[in-house]
Amino acid sequence: MKFMKISLYLLTATFSISVYALEPKGIPLGSGTTFFPSIGISIENNDNVYLQPKNTKESSVITRVNPILDLELDMGSTLINTGIEIEKGYYTLDSNDDYSDFIYSVAADTEFSDRHAFGFVASYKKGHDDRGAGTAEGINALVILPDEYNDKNLGAAYTYGSNYSFASLTISADLSERIYTNNEELTSDREYSKNKLGALLSVNLSSATDILFEVRNEELDYISDSRIALEREASILTFLTGVSWDITGKVEGSIKLGTTKRDFNVEYIDDESGFSWEVDLIINPVEHSTLTLFTQQSSNETSGPGNSVDSTYSLVKLDHEFSVFFSLTAEASLLEDDYVNSNRLDRTSSYGFMGTYSPTRSFDVIGAIEIAGRDSSGSDLDLDYYSQIVSLGFALAI
């Protein structure tokens, strides 16, 4: 159904609720309503919990508990989803790192006819950044508590057209806000609101191929009136064009190329513009194997120096099912962050393996290892690190 496409388009601007790769049946409540409860529990050993250089790194065992309650109402042409997700984390090294994150979201998609569809999503998140991953980096991570924040988001999209028409057009809007609740000396200049408008035109080239034309504009406003905050306010305009494929059992995804321009609101900071791309492909090279290729160049908000961050991220992931019970995932990624109007440049690489044992469709046992490292230059802090995370967990869904 077309409304499922709209839901996915909107969720790229917020977040999705999921636990591993379970296939729960849910609990029917009648009148098209189904309840999907699930829970995930994992224990991991992190040998560099604060992302420190080799001589100062510390290890911790972290236990995470992640219950999820989803409710789905299927009314035929309209589908409504609402969900609550809670994640609690417990650290053996320092209880100050313990956290309780919370996400609530509601989404609705409706198909008025075979050519008109509409969807919206609203979400609220109480979240945090681990020490070493937020404003508290380098040696500061040893003395400052994890950043805590509240995110609000509201998005909507309307599509005219169908899978069988010559062309379809999706118009979208998204409003979001981030407010920090602690570490004011570091976070007060990072609170912002962002308004996005976008349009995606898809032209049907064949039964499996579409030509894509997309434009997006973002208005970024910081809440603080400090000089640091004002120098980060900007308008970000992105133009992309490309191709999408949906060849059953072979290739699914898209390749889009274009430009992004960040126009800063203050006149004395030069605008930033450059080549942008988004590649998201799922390939089935052989039976029971799935290869995911993702790469993106984007302009993002900075959590450290500079006025923004030019980010290039690439991911390669291979999933293979040995049987209905056993599967293995191997992945590698590379992230390059160039802090605009700063000398700082970060290169972070990671790779890992995850094995899953699924005795039933509603129960998974997962073991994983992830190795990551960062090479950072141009910063006053020593931000290089190497870390290894080994974890074991399970997920249960009804």
Buried (B, 14 or more C-beta within 10 A) or exposed (E): EBBEBBBEBBBEBBBBBBBBBBEBEBEEEEEBBBBBBBBBBBEBBBBBBBBBBEEBBEBBEBBBBBBBBBBBBEEEEBBBBBBBBBBBBBBEBBEEBEBEBBBBBBBBBBBEEEBBBBBBBBBBBBBBBBBBBBBBBBBBBBEBBBBBBBBBBBBBBBBEBBBEEEBBBBEBBBBBBBBBEBBEEBBBBBBBBBBBEBEBBBBBEEEBBBBBBBBBBBBBBBBBEEEBBBBBBBBBBBBBBBBBBBEEEEBBBBBBBBEBBBEBBEEEBEEBEEEBBBBBBBBBEEEEEBBBBBBBBBBBBBBBBBBBBBBBBBBBBBBBBEEEEEBBBBBBBBBBBBBBBBEBBBBBBBBBEBBBEBEEEBBBBBBBBBBBBBBBEBBEBBBBBBBBBBBEBBBBBE
